[in-house]
Amino acid sequence: MNKCNDCQTMERHMHGSNPRPSLRTVGEAEAVLVGSGEESKCVEHHECGACGTKWTHSHDKSYAVEGWAVGW
Ligand SMILES: [Zn+2]
């Protein structure tokens, strides 16, 4: 599957990118425990309306660590 221009742009900026306009959020944001379980991060699933690429966005409470990954 070929990625659209929006998704290709995001792929080059996996950290700190704002969602592209073609992305829509799928489902609810989930809190996922990490490490020893004392910390959690927020995980959101997105799907591109233009090319169908699935994206996962995760960030910690303070957004100090955040980024995008392809796939769910
Ligand atoms: Zn796309």
N, CA, C, O and the ligand as a Tripos MOL2 file, in Angstrom:
@<TRIPOS>MOLECULE
protein
  289   287    73     0     0
PROTEIN
NO_CHARGES

@<TRIPOS>ATOM
      1 N           0.8450   -1.1950    0.0000 N.3       1 MET1
      2 CA          0.0000    0.0000    0.0000 C.3       1 MET1
      3 C           0.8820    1.2480    0.0000 C.2       1 MET1
      4 O           1.7940    1.3820    0.8160 O.2       1 MET1
      5 N           0.5980    2.1370   -0.9120 N.am      2 ASN2
      6 CA          1.3720    3.3700   -0.9690 C.3       2 ASN2
      7 C           0.8040    4.4040   -0.0040 C.2       2 ASN2
      8 O          -0.4090    4.5730    0.1140 O.2       2 ASN2
      9 N           1.6970    5.0770    0.6680 N.am      3 LYS3
     10 CA          1.2700    6.1190    1.6000 C.3       3 LYS3
     11 C           1.0240    7.4170    0.8400 C.2       3 LYS3
     12 O           1.7110    7.7340   -0.1310 O.2       3 LYS3
     13 N           0.0370    8.1470    1.3050 N.am      4 CYS4
     14 CA         -0.2380    9.4500    0.6990 C.3       4 CYS4
     15 C           0.8080   10.4670    1.1760 C.2       4 CYS4
     16 O           1.6410   10.1650    2.0310 O.2       4 CYS4
     17 N           0.7480   11.6480    0.6210 N.am      5 ASN5
     18 CA          1.7390   12.6620    0.9700 C.3       5 ASN5
     19 C           1.7330   12.9870    2.4540 C.2       5 ASN5
     20 O           2.7870   13.1780    3.0600 O.2       5 ASN5
     21 N           0.5330   13.0490    3.0380 N.am      6 ASP6
     22 CA          0.4540   13.3510    4.4720 C.3       6 ASP6
     23 C           1.1940   12.3010    5.2920 C.2       6 ASP6
     24 O           1.9560   12.6270    6.2020 O.2       6 ASP6
     25 N           0.9570   11.0350    4.9540 N.am      7 CYS7
     26 CA          1.5910    9.9640    5.7180 C.3       7 CYS7
     27 C           3.0970    9.9370    5.4820 C.2       7 CYS7
     28 O           3.8650    9.6670    6.4050 O.2       7 CYS7
     29 N           3.5230   10.2130    4.2590 N.am      8 GLN8
     30 CA          4.9590   10.2670    3.9950 C.3       8 GLN8
     31 C           5.6140   11.3920    4.7820 C.2       8 GLN8
     32 O           6.7380   11.2500    5.2640 O.2       8 GLN8
     33 N           4.9090   12.5040    4.9100 N.am      9 THR9
     34 CA          5.4430   13.6130    5.7030 C.3       9 THR9
     35 C           5.5760   13.1960    7.1640 C.2       9 THR9
     36 O           6.5910   13.4730    7.8020 O.2       9 THR9
     37 N           4.5570   12.5340    7.6880 N.am     10 MET10
     38 CA          4.6200   12.1020    9.0860 C.3      10 MET10
     39 C           5.7370   11.1050    9.3090 C.2      10 MET10
     40 O           6.3750   11.1060   10.3620 O.2      10 MET10
     41 N           5.9800   10.2500    8.3210 N.am     11 GLU11
     42 CA          7.0260    9.2430    8.4700 C.3      11 GLU11
     43 C           8.4050    9.8860    8.6420 C.2      11 GLU11
     44 O           9.2980    9.3060    9.2580 O.2      11 GLU11
     45 N           8.5600   11.0600    8.1030 N.am     12 ARG12
     46 CA          9.8450   11.7510    8.2360 C.3      12 ARG12
     47 C           9.9280   12.5220    9.5480 C.2      12 ARG12
     48 O          11.0010   12.9910    9.9300 O.2      12 ARG12
     49 N           8.8110   12.6530   10.2300 N.am     13 HIS13
     50 CA          8.7770   13.4150   11.4880 C.3      13 HIS13
     51 C           7.9890   12.6150   12.5110 C.2      13 HIS13
     52 O           6.8790   12.9880   12.8910 O.2      13 HIS13
     53 N           8.5770   11.5140   12.9500 N.am     14 MET14
     54 CA          7.8240   10.6060   13.8170 C.3      14 MET14
     55 C           7.6430   11.1670   15.2220 C.2      14 MET14
     56 O           6.8030   10.6810   15.9800 O.2      14 MET14
     57 N           8.4150   12.1730   15.5700 N.am     15 HIS15
     58 CA          8.2720   12.7730   16.8960 C.3      15 HIS15
     59 C           7.8180   14.2200   16.7410 C.2      15 HIS15
     60 O           8.3450   14.9710   15.9210 O.2      15 HIS15
     61 N           6.8620   14.5780   17.5190 N.am     16 GLY16
     62 CA          6.4510   15.9720   17.5780 C.3      16 GLY16
     63 C           5.5700   16.4160   16.4370 C.2      16 GLY16
     64 O           5.3180   17.6110   16.2820 O.2      16 GLY16
     65 N           5.0900   15.4740   15.6290 N.am     17 SER17
     66 CA          4.2110   15.8630   14.5340 C.3      17 SER17
     67 C           2.7910   16.0540   15.0200 C.2      17 SER17
     68 O           2.3110   15.3010   15.8670 O.2      17 SER17
     69 N           2.1410   17.0230   14.5040 N.am     18 ASN18
     70 CA          0.7010   17.1130   14.6840 C.3      18 ASN18
     71 C           0.0420   16.1440   13.7130 C.2      18 ASN18
     72 O           0.5680   15.8900   12.6290 O.2      18 ASN18
     73 N          -1.1070   15.6040   14.1020 N.am     19 PRO19
     74 CA         -1.8090   14.7350   13.1650 C.3      19 PRO19
     75 C          -2.1260   15.4850   11.8810 C.2      19 PRO19
     76 O          -2.5180   16.6520   11.9060 O.2      19 PRO19
     77 N          -1.9520   14.7980   10.7610 N.am     20 ARG20
     78 CA         -2.3070   15.4090    9.4840 C.3      20 ARG20
     79 C          -3.8300   15.4630    9.3700 C.2      20 ARG20
     80 O          -4.5360   14.6840   10.0100 O.2      20 ARG20
     81 N          -4.3310   16.3950    8.5470 N.am     21 PRO21
     82 CA         -5.7890   16.5430    8.4470 C.3      21 PRO21
     83 C          -6.5050   15.2840    7.9740 C.2      21 PRO21
     84 O          -7.6730   15.0780    8.3050 O.2      21 PRO21
     85 N          -5.8320   14.4520    7.2170 N.am     22 SER22
     86 CA         -6.5010   13.2680    6.6800 C.3      22 SER22
     87 C          -6.6350   12.1550    7.7140 C.2      22 SER22
     88 O          -7.3590   11.1850    7.4870 O.2      22 SER22
     89 N          -5.9380   12.2850    8.8600 N.am     23 LEU23
     90 CA         -6.0430   11.2500    9.8870 C.3      23 LEU23
     91 C          -7.3150   11.4140   10.6930 C.2      23 LEU23
     92 O          -7.7090   12.5220   11.0540 O.2      23 LEU23
     93 N          -7.9470   10.2850   10.9660 N.am     24 ARG24
     94 CA         -9.0570   10.3410   11.9040 C.3      24 ARG24
     95 C          -8.7650    9.3920   13.0600 C.2      24 ARG24
     96 O          -8.1390    8.3450   12.8990 O.2      24 ARG24
     97 N          -9.2400    9.7970   14.2190 N.am     25 THR25
     98 CA         -9.0410    8.9830   15.4100 C.3      25 THR25
     99 C          -9.9850    7.8000   15.3680 C.2      25 THR25
    100 O         -11.1480    7.9440   14.9890 O.2      25 THR25
    101 N          -9.5010    6.6420   15.7500 N.am     26 VAL26
    102 CA        -10.3160    5.4290   15.7690 C.3      26 VAL26
    103 C         -10.4010    4.9520   17.2190 C.2      26 VAL26
    104 O          -9.3790    4.6960   17.8550 O.2      26 VAL26
    105 N         -11.5800    4.8380   17.7150 N.am     27 GLY27
    106 CA        -11.7740    4.3430   19.0770 C.3      27 GLY27
    107 C         -11.3790    5.3730   20.1190 C.2      27 GLY27
    108 O         -11.2190    6.5580   19.8280 O.2      27 GLY27
    109 N         -11.2290    4.8900   21.3280 N.am     28 GLU28
    110 CA        -10.9150    5.7520   22.4600 C.3      28 GLU28
    111 C          -9.4190    5.6900   22.7370 C.2      28 GLU28
    112 O          -8.7580    4.6930   22.4490 O.2      28 GLU28
    113 N          -8.8990    6.7750   23.3030 N.am     29 ALA29
    114 CA         -7.5230    6.7310   23.7830 C.3      29 ALA29
    115 C          -7.4370    5.7520   24.9540 C.2      29 ALA29
    116 O          -8.3420    5.6810   25.7850 O.2      29 ALA29
    117 N          -6.3490    5.0060   25.0060 N.am     30 GLU30
    118 CA         -6.1650    4.0310   26.0810 C.3      30 GLU30
    119 C          -4.9590    4.4300   26.9120 C.2      30 GLU30
    120 O          -3.9750    4.9620   26.3970 O.2      30 GLU30
    121 N          -5.0530    4.1640   28.2060 N.am     31 ALA31
    122 CA         -3.8920    4.3110   29.0840 C.3      31 ALA31
    123 C          -3.2240    2.9500   29.1990 C.2      31 ALA31
    124 O          -3.8720    1.9580   29.5350 O.2      31 ALA31
    125 N          -1.9340    2.9070   28.9210 N.am     32 VAL32
    126 CA         -1.1800    1.6550   28.9440 C.3      32 VAL32
    127 C          -0.0740    1.7880   29.9730 C.2      32 VAL32
    128 O           0.6890    2.7540   29.9530 O.2      32 VAL32
    129 N           0.0110    0.8190   30.8730 N.am     33 LEU33
    130 CA          1.0710    0.8480   31.8830 C.3      33 LEU33
    131 C           2.4010    0.4830   31.2350 C.2      33 LEU33
    132 O           2.4720   -0.4050   30.3860 O.2      33 LEU33
    133 N           3.4380    1.1750   31.6450 N.am     34 VAL34
    134 CA          4.7710    0.8940   31.1120 C.3      34 VAL34
    135 C           5.7360    0.6680   32.2600 C.2      34 VAL34
    136 O           5.4700    1.0460   33.4000 O.2      34 VAL34
    137 N           6.8580    0.0480   31.9410 N.am     35 GLY35
    138 CA          7.9060   -0.1810   32.9250 C.3      35 GLY35
    139 C           7.3870   -0.9990   34.0920 C.2      35 GLY35
    140 O           6.8090   -2.0690   33.8990 O.2      35 GLY35
    141 N           7.5900   -0.5010   35.2980 N.am     36 SER36
    142 CA          7.1980   -1.2380   36.4980 C.3      36 SER36
    143 C           5.7070   -1.1120   36.7810 C.2      36 SER36
    144 O           5.2120   -1.6680   37.7620 O.2      36 SER36
    145 N           5.0040   -0.4010   35.9490 N.am     37 GLY37
    146 CA          3.5760   -0.2440   36.1440 C.3      37 GLY37
    147 C           3.2050    0.9980   36.9110 C.2      37 GLY37
    148 O           2.0240    1.2570   37.1470 O.2      37 GLY37
    149 N           4.1990    1.7720   37.3040 N.am     38 GLU38
    150 CA          3.9070    3.0090   38.0330 C.3      38 GLU38
    151 C           3.6500    4.1670   37.0810 C.2      38 GLU38
    152 O           3.0350    5.1690   37.4470 O.2      38 GLU38
    153 N           4.1260    4.0120   35.8680 N.am     39 GLU39
    154 CA          3.9180    5.0440   34.8660 C.3      39 GLU39
    155 C           2.9380    4.5270   33.8300 C.2      39 GLU39
    156 O           2.8630    3.3270   33.5700 O.2      39 GLU39
    157 N           2.2080    5.4230   33.2590 N.am     40 SER40
    158 CA          1.3590    5.0080   32.1520 C.3      40 SER40
    159 C           1.5490    5.9800   31.0030 C.2      40 SER40
    160 O           1.9290    7.1360   31.1920 O.2      40 SER40
    161 N           1.2780    5.4850   29.8220 N.am     41 LYS41
    162 CA          1.2750    6.3770   28.6790 C.3      41 LYS41
    163 C          -0.0710    6.2680   27.9880 C.2      41 LYS41
    164 O          -0.7980    5.2890   28.1520 O.2      41 LYS41
    165 N          -0.3790    7.2700   27.2300 N.am     42 CYS42
    166 CA         -1.6450    7.3260   26.5270 C.3      42 CYS42
    167 C          -1.3970    6.9020   25.0820 C.2      42 CYS42
    168 O          -0.4810    7.3980   24.4260 O.2      42 CYS42
    169 N          -2.2150    5.9900   24.6010 N.am     43 VAL43
    170 CA         -2.0670    5.4750   23.2410 C.3      43 VAL43
    171 C          -3.3550    5.7590   22.4770 C.2      43 VAL43
    172 O          -4.4510    5.4410   22.9390 O.2      43 VAL43
    173 N          -3.2050    6.3510   21.3260 N.am     44 GLU44
    174 CA         -4.3580    6.6550   20.4700 C.3      44 GLU44
    175 C          -4.1340    6.0300   19.0960 C.2      44 GLU44
    176 O          -3.0200    6.0260   18.5730 O.2      44 GLU44
    177 N          -5.1980    5.5120   18.5340 N.am     45 HIS45
    178 CA         -5.1250    4.8950   17.2130 C.3      45 HIS45
    179 C          -5.7520    5.8230   16.1830 C.2      45 HIS45
    180 O          -6.7960    6.4300   16.4200 O.2      45 HIS45
    181 N          -5.1020    5.9150   15.0570 N.am     46 HIS46
    182 CA         -5.5790    6.7710   13.9760 C.3      46 HIS46
    183 C          -5.5280    5.9890   12.6720 C.2      46 HIS46
    184 O          -4.7510    5.0470   12.5150 O.2      46 HIS46
    185 N          -6.3680    6.4020   11.7560 N.am     47 GLU47
    186 CA         -6.3390    5.8150   10.4220 C.3      47 GLU47
    187 C          -6.4240    6.9460    9.4120 C.2      47 GLU47
    188 O          -7.1880    7.8950    9.5870 O.2      47 GLU47
    189 N          -5.6300    6.8330    8.3520 N.am     48 CYS48
    190 CA         -5.6320    7.8630    7.3260 C.3      48 CYS48
    191 C          -6.8330    7.6630    6.3990 C.2      48 CYS48
    192 O          -7.0430    6.5770    5.8600 O.2      48 CYS48
    193 N          -7.6040    8.7180    6.2270 N.am     49 GLY49
    194 CA         -8.7580    8.6340    5.3470 C.3      49 GLY49
    195 C          -8.3870    8.6340    3.8750 C.2      49 GLY49
    196 O          -9.2120    8.2910    3.0280 O.2      49 GLY49
    197 N          -7.1600    9.0140    3.5630 N.am     50 ALA50
    198 CA         -6.7440    9.0980    2.1610 C.3      50 ALA50
    199 C          -6.1370    7.7830    1.6660 C.2      50 ALA50
    200 O          -6.4550    7.3290    0.5670 O.2      50 ALA50
    201 N          -5.2710    7.1740    2.4650 N.am     51 CYS51
    202 CA         -4.5670    5.9820    1.9780 C.3      51 CYS51
    203 C          -4.7580    4.7730    2.8750 C.2      51 CYS51
    204 O          -4.3200    3.6790    2.5190 O.2      51 CYS51
    205 N          -5.4000    4.9340    4.0330 N.am     52 GLY52
    206 CA         -5.7080    3.7920    4.8810 C.3      52 GLY52
    207 C          -4.5870    3.3670    5.8020 C.2      52 GLY52
    208 O          -4.7230    2.3690    6.5110 O.2      52 GLY52
    209 N          -3.4840    4.0930    5.8140 N.am     53 THR53
    210 CA         -2.3930    3.7370    6.7260 C.3      53 THR53
    211 C          -2.8550    3.9040    8.1690 C.2      53 THR53
    212 O          -3.4910    4.8960    8.5240 O.2      53 THR53
    213 N          -2.5230    2.9130    8.9920 N.am     54 LYS54
    214 CA         -2.8620    2.9720   10.4090 C.3      54 LYS54
    215 C          -1.6800    3.5280   11.1850 C.2      54 LYS54
    216 O          -0.5300    3.1550   10.9530 O.2      54 LYS54
    217 N          -1.9870    4.4200   12.1020 N.am     55 TRP55
    218 CA         -0.9640    5.0740   12.9130 C.3      55 TRP55
    219 C          -1.3110    4.9280   14.3870 C.2      55 TRP55
    220 O          -2.4770    4.9900   14.7770 O.2      55 TRP55
    221 N          -0.2830    4.7350   15.1920 N.am     56 THR56
    222 CA         -0.4540    4.7590   16.6440 C.3      56 THR56
    223 C           0.3250    5.9440   17.1910 C.2      56 THR56
    224 O           1.5090    6.1110   16.8950 O.2      56 THR56
    225 N          -0.3410    6.7590   17.9840 N.am     57 HIS57
    226 CA          0.3210    7.8730   18.6380 C.3      57 HIS57
    227 C           0.3640    7.6010   20.1230 C.2      57 HIS57
    228 O          -0.6630    7.2800   20.7220 O.2      57 HIS57
    229 N           1.5280    7.7230   20.7280 N.am     58 SER58
    230 CA          1.6340    7.5140   22.1700 C.3      58 SER58
    231 C           2.3730    8.6770   22.8020 C.2      58 SER58
    232 O           3.2600    9.2790   22.1960 O.2      58 SER58
    233 N           1.9910    8.9780   24.0220 N.am     59 HIS59
    234 CA          2.6900   10.0320   24.7610 C.3      59 HIS59
    235 C           2.5260    9.7790   26.2420 C.2      59 HIS59
    236 O           1.5720    9.1370   26.6800 O.2      59 HIS59
    237 N           3.4850   10.3000   27.0150 N.am     60 ASP60
    238 CA          3.3480   10.1870   28.4630 C.3      60 ASP60
    239 C           2.5410   11.3740   28.9820 C.2      60 ASP60
    240 O           2.1010   12.2350   28.2220 O.2      60 ASP60
    241 N           2.3630   11.3890   30.3060 N.am     61 LYS61
    242 CA          1.4640   12.3850   30.8990 C.3      61 LYS61
    243 C           1.8120   13.8060   30.4890 C.2      61 LYS61
    244 O           0.9380   14.6220   30.1940 O.2      61 LYS61
    245 N           3.1010   14.0790   30.4770 N.am     62 SER62
    246 CA          3.5480   15.4520   30.2590 C.3      62 SER62
    247 C           3.9250   15.7170   28.8070 C.2      62 SER62
    248 O           4.4160   16.7950   28.4750 O.2      62 SER62
    249 N           3.6940   14.7320   27.9440 N.am     63 TYR63
    250 CA          4.1060   14.8380   26.5400 C.3      63 TYR63
    251 C           5.6150   14.9690   26.3920 C.2      63 TYR63
    252 O           6.1000   15.3880   25.3410 O.2      63 TYR63
    253 N           6.3640   14.6120   27.4410 N.am     64 ALA64
    254 CA          7.8190   14.6780   27.3310 C.3      64 ALA64
    255 C           8.3280   13.6290   26.3590 C.2      64 ALA64
    256 O           9.3150   13.8480   25.6570 O.2      64 ALA64
    257 N           7.6540   12.4940   26.3200 N.am     65 VAL65
    258 CA          8.0100   11.4250   25.3880 C.3      65 VAL65
    259 C           6.7810   11.1510   24.5530 C.2      65 VAL65
    260 O           5.7440   10.7390   25.0730 O.2      65 VAL65
    261 N           6.8950   11.3750   23.2790 N.am     66 GLU66
    262 CA          5.7410   11.1040   22.4260 C.3      66 GLU66
    263 C           6.2130   10.8330   21.0140 C.2      66 GLU66
    264 O           7.3020   11.2470   20.6150 O.2      66 GLU66
    265 N           5.3970   10.1480   20.2800 N.am     67 GLY67
    266 CA          5.7840    9.8660   18.9110 C.3      67 GLY67
    267 C           4.7510    9.0200   18.2030 C.2      67 GLY67
    268 O           3.7900    8.5330   18.7980 O.2      67 GLY67
    269 N           4.9780    8.8640   16.9250 N.am     68 TRP68
    270 CA          4.0910    8.1120   16.0530 C.3      68 TRP68
    271 C           4.7520    6.8220   15.6290 C.2      68 TRP68
    272 O           5.9750    6.7480   15.5130 O.2      68 TRP68
    273 N           3.9470    5.8130   15.3990 N.am     69 ALA69
    274 CA          4.4370    4.5710   14.8240 C.3      69 ALA69
    275 C           3.4040    4.0940   13.8160 C.2      69 ALA69
    276 O           2.2030    4.2850   14.0040 O.2      69 ALA69
    277 N           3.8870    3.4680   12.7410 N.am     70 VAL70
    278 CA          2.9760    2.9220   11.7590 C.3      70 VAL70
    279 C           2.4110    1.6080   12.2750 C.2      70 VAL70
    280 O           3.1480    0.7790   12.8090 O.2      70 VAL70
    281 N           1.1270    1.4200   12.1200 N.am     71 GLY71
    282 CA          0.4840    0.1720   12.5090 C.3      71 GLY71
    283 C          -0.1820    0.2800   13.8700 C.2      71 GLY71
    284 O           0.0980    1.1880   14.6520 O.2      71 GLY71
    285 N          -1.0800   -0.6780   14.1340 N.am     72 TRP72
    286 CA         -1.7660   -0.7140   15.4290 C.3      72 TRP72
    287 C          -1.2100   -1.8520   16.2650 C.2      72 TRP72
    288 O          -1.6510   -2.0600   17.3950 O.2      72 TRP72
    289 ZN         -2.2960    8.6930    4.2970 Zn       73 ZN73
@<TRIPOS>BOND
     1     1     2 1
     2     2     3 1
     3     3     4 2
     4     3     5 am
     5     5     6 1
     6     6     7 1
     7     7     8 2
     8     7     9 am
     9     9    10 1
    10    10    11 1
    11    11    12 2
    12    11    13 am
    13    13    14 1
    14    14    15 1
    15    15    16 2
    16    15    17 am
    17    17    18 1
    18    18    19 1
    19    19    20 2
    20    19    21 am
    21    21    22 1
    22    22    23 1
    23    23    24 2
    24    23    25 am
    25    25    26 1
    26    26    27 1
    27    27    28 2
    28    27    29 am
    29    29    30 1
    30    30    31 1
    31    31    32 2
    32    31    33 am
    33    33    34 1
    34    34    35 1
    35    35    36 2
    36    35    37 am
    37    37    38 1
    38    38    39 1
    39    39    40 2
    40    39    41 am
    41    41    42 1
    42    42    43 1
    43    43    44 2
    44    43    45 am
    45    45    46 1
    46    46    47 1
    47    47    48 2
    48    47    49 am
    49    49    50 1
    50    50    51 1
    51    51    52 2
    52    51    53 am
    53    53    54 1
    54    54    55 1
    55    55    56 2
    56    55    57 am
    57    57    58 1
    58    58    59 1
    59    59    60 2
    60    59    61 am
    61    61    62 1
    62    62    63 1
    63    63    64 2
    64    63    65 am
    65    65    66 1
    66    66    67 1
    67    67    68 2
    68    67    69 am
    69    69    70 1
    70    70    71 1
    71    71    72 2
    72    71    73 am
    73    73    74 1
    74    74    75 1
    75    75    76 2
    76    75    77 am
    77    77    78 1
    78    78    79 1
    79    79    80 2
    80    79    81 am
    81    81    82 1
    82    82    83 1
    83    83    84 2
    84    83    85 am
    85    85    86 1
    86    86    87 1
    87    87    88 2
    88    87    89 am
    89    89    90 1
    90    90    91 1
    91    91    92 2
    92    91    93 am
    93    93    94 1
    94    94    95 1
    95    95    96 2
    96    95    97 am
    97    97    98 1
    98    98    99 1
    99    99   100 2
   100    99   101 am
   101   101   102 1
   102   102   103 1
   103   103   104 2
   104   103   105 am
   105   105   106 1
   106   106   107 1
   107   107   108 2
   108   107   109 am
   109   109   110 1
   110   110   111 1
   111   111   112 2
   112   111   113 am
   113   113   114 1
   114   114   115 1
   115   115   116 2
   116   115   117 am
   117   117   118 1
   118   118   119 1
   119   119   120 2
   120   119   121 am
   121   121   122 1
   122   122   123 1
   123   123   124 2
   124   123   125 am
   125   125   126 1
   126   126   127 1
   127   127   128 2
   128   127   129 am
   129   129   130 1
   130   130   131 1
   131   131   132 2
   132   131   133 am
   133   133   134 1
   134   134   135 1
   135   135   136 2
   136   135   137 am
   137   137   138 1
   138   138   139 1
   139   139   140 2
   140   139   141 am
   141   141   142 1
   142   142   143 1
   143   143   144 2
   144   143   145 am
   145   145   146 1
   146   146   147 1
   147   147   148 2
   148   147   149 am
   149   149   150 1
   150   150   151 1
   151   151   152 2
   152   151   153 am
   153   153   154 1
   154   154   155 1
   155   155   156 2
   156   155   157 am
   157   157   158 1
   158   158   159 1
   159   159   160 2
   160   159   161 am
   161   161   162 1
   162   162   163 1
   163   163   164 2
   164   163   165 am
   165   165   166 1
   166   166   167 1
   167   167   168 2
   168   167   169 am
   169   169   170 1
   170   170   171 1
   171   171   172 2
   172   171   173 am
   173   173   174 1
   174   174   175 1
   175   175   176 2
   176   175   177 am
   177   177   178 1
   178   178   179 1
   179   179   180 2
   180   179   181 am
   181   181   182 1
   182   182   183 1
   183   183   184 2
   184   183   185 am
   185   185   186 1
   186   186   187 1
   187   187   188 2
   188   187   189 am
   189   189   190 1
   190   190   191 1
   191   191   192 2
   192   191   193 am
   193   193   194 1
   194   194   195 1
   195   195   196 2
   196   195   197 am
   197   197   198 1
   198   198   199 1
   199   199   200 2
   200   199   201 am
   201   201   202 1
   202   202   203 1
   203   203   204 2
   204   203   205 am
   205   205   206 1
   206   206   207 1
   207   207   208 2
   208   207   209 am
   209   209   210 1
   210   210   211 1
   211   211   212 2
   212   211   213 am
   213   213   214 1
   214   214   215 1
   215   215   216 2
   216   215   217 am
   217   217   218 1
   218   218   219 1
   219   219   220 2
   220   219   221 am
   221   221   222 1
   222   222   223 1
   223   223   224 2
   224   223   225 am
   225   225   226 1
   226   226   227 1
   227   227   228 2
   228   227   229 am
   229   229   230 1
   230   230   231 1
   231   231   232 2
   232   231   233 am
   233   233   234 1
   234   234   235 1
   235   235   236 2
   236   235   237 am
   237   237   238 1
   238   238   239 1
   239   239   240 2
   240   239   241 am
   241   241   242 1
   242   242   243 1
   243   243   244 2
   244   243   245 am
   245   245   246 1
   246   246   247 1
   247   247   248 2
   248   247   249 am
   249   249   250 1
   250   250   251 1
   251   251   252 2
   252   251   253 am
   253   253   254 1
   254   254   255 1
   255   255   256 2
   256   255   257 am
   257   257   258 1
   258   258   259 1
   259   259   260 2
   260   259   261 am
   261   261   262 1
   262   262   263 1
   263   263   264 2
   264   263   265 am
   265   265   266 1
   266   266   267 1
   267   267   268 2
   268   267   269 am
   269   269   270 1
   270   270   271 1
   271   271   272 2
   272   271   273 am
   273   273   274 1
   274   274   275 1
   275   275   276 2
   276   275   277 am
   277   277   278 1
   278   278   279 1
   279   279   280 2
   280   279   281 am
   281   281   282 1
   282   282   283 1
   283   283   284 2
   284   283   285 am
   285   285   286 1
   286   286   287 1
   287   287   288 2
@<TRIPOS>SUBSTRUCTURE
     1 MET1         2 RESIDUE 1 A MET
     2 ASN2         6 RESIDUE 1 A ASN
     3 LYS3        10 RESIDUE 1 A LYS
     4 CYS4        14 RESIDUE 1 A CYS
     5 ASN5        18 RESIDUE 1 A ASN
     6 ASP6        22 RESIDUE 1 A ASP
     7 CYS7        26 RESIDUE 1 A CYS
     8 GLN8        30 RESIDUE 1 A GLN
     9 THR9        34 RESIDUE 1 A THR
    10 MET10       38 RESIDUE 1 A MET
    11 GLU11       42 RESIDUE 1 A GLU
    12 ARG12       46 RESIDUE 1 A ARG
    13 HIS13       50 RESIDUE 1 A HIS
    14 MET14       54 RESIDUE 1 A MET
    15 HIS15       58 RESIDUE 1 A HIS
    16 GLY16       62 RESIDUE 1 A GLY
    17 SER17       66 RESIDUE 1 A SER
    18 ASN18       70 RESIDUE 1 A ASN
    19 PRO19       74 RESIDUE 1 A PRO
    20 ARG20       78 RESIDUE 1 A ARG
    21 PRO21       82 RESIDUE 1 A PRO
    22 SER22       86 RESIDUE 1 A SER
    23 LEU23       90 RESIDUE 1 A LEU
    24 ARG24       94 RESIDUE 1 A ARG
    25 THR25       98 RESIDUE 1 A THR
    26 VAL26      102 RESIDUE 1 A VAL
    27 GLY27      106 RESIDUE 1 A GLY
    28 GLU28      110 RESIDUE 1 A GLU
    29 ALA29      114 RESIDUE 1 A ALA
    30 GLU30      118 RESIDUE 1 A GLU
    31 ALA31      122 RESIDUE 1 A ALA
    32 VAL32      126 RESIDUE 1 A VAL
    33 LEU33      130 RESIDUE 1 A LEU
    34 VAL34      134 RESIDUE 1 A VAL
    35 GLY35      138 RESIDUE 1 A GLY
    36 SER36      142 RESIDUE 1 A SER
    37 GLY37      146 RESIDUE 1 A GLY
    38 GLU38      150 RESIDUE 1 A GLU
    39 GLU39      154 RESIDUE 1 A GLU
    40 SER40      158 RESIDUE 1 A SER
    41 LYS41      162 RESIDUE 1 A LYS
    42 CYS42      166 RESIDUE 1 A CYS
    43 VAL43      170 RESIDUE 1 A VAL
    44 GLU44      174 RESIDUE 1 A GLU
    45 HIS45      178 RESIDUE 1 A HIS
    46 HIS46      182 RESIDUE 1 A HIS
    47 GLU47      186 RESIDUE 1 A GLU
    48 CYS48      190 RESIDUE 1 A CYS
    49 GLY49      194 RESIDUE 1 A GLY
    50 ALA50      198 RESIDUE 1 A ALA
    51 CYS51      202 RESIDUE 1 A CYS
    52 GLY52      206 RESIDUE 1 A GLY
    53 THR53      210 RESIDUE 1 A THR
    54 LYS54      214 RESIDUE 1 A LYS
    55 TRP55      218 RESIDUE 1 A TRP
    56 THR56      222 RESIDUE 1 A THR
    57 HIS57      226 RESIDUE 1 A HIS
    58 SER58      230 RESIDUE 1 A SER
    59 HIS59      234 RESIDUE 1 A HIS
    60 ASP60      238 RESIDUE 1 A ASP
    61 LYS61      242 RESIDUE 1 A LYS
    62 SER62      246 RESIDUE 1 A SER
    63 TYR63      250 RESIDUE 1 A TYR
    64 ALA64      254 RESIDUE 1 A ALA
    65 VAL65      258 RESIDUE 1 A VAL
    66 GLU66      262 RESIDUE 1 A GLU
    67 GLY67      266 RESIDUE 1 A GLY
    68 TRP68      270 RESIDUE 1 A TRP
    69 ALA69      274 RESIDUE 1 A ALA
    70 VAL70      278 RESIDUE 1 A VAL
    71 GLY71      282 RESIDUE 1 A GLY
    72 TRP72      286 RESIDUE 1 A TRP
    73 ZN73       289 GROUP 0 **** ****
